[in-house]
């Protein structure tokens, strides 16, 4: 047992030195997680991140543009079959007002996130173009789901800089257990590769502790990140939503999420890695723990207060307090208290 533990610490060191692991090695590492190993991985990940980004933490202004969705993912509270979901879609003017408020607060990246089909492609392109005209020093990130290559090209040509599309799982059989038959693992992968090929700064990601996930499927996720080489990666613990088919499943582990954040930082040292709202939802200091484990991005909510509760991807999702863009001073203080600093910048990936 002691030898196995020592070997795991050596694997962390090897990752930090740039060594690539295979799926079975990642699986062994995931299964070997202990508080001591996770703490060691976080310390090494923090050192690696500081060499590239120092103590800077980038902020993104999150605008949840609508909760209308044409998909029926089994885990998601805004799935199209959820009749309990109170639907909304933000008008173009409202989105621009959110950007205006965010710009005054110091945000230089806006993230337009929404259900698939919450905005038409024409509306997305028009809104992105207007944001870029009004705020040419800002970046626009989109997180709007799967589209054709031609539609992605239109969004890119309109001025969008980044696109976040969580792959959810790198295992095809696991993907089928999380999604209805009409959704395709192969199409999700096609989208990711199209986005990267078009020129977007591309992000992927997955839930930690999603139903039917195993240490092997998590290992496949880590191997995929190493191979795909994304600019961003969004991970957070699975949290059930009561009105979905997975409403009675247990939430994922904060501790395992933090460990995986550290491993992702070691796999790709310069990655843009958010400390997600889901972490803050399950743990009062989840965001701060995520930063200490290797994350360097936070995304406070700029959406209209009247609509935030409706974007209920999972139960008890935070959108106020330090999760709110309007409480930026509190966020700065909490980040400063753990030895980091919020910076006003686009926060582009450093090569």
Order of alpha helices (4+ residues) and beta strands (2+ residues): alpha-alpha-alpha-beta-beta-alpha-beta-alpha-beta-alpha-beta-alpha-alpha-beta-alpha-beta-alpha-beta-alpha-alpha-beta-alpha-alpha-beta
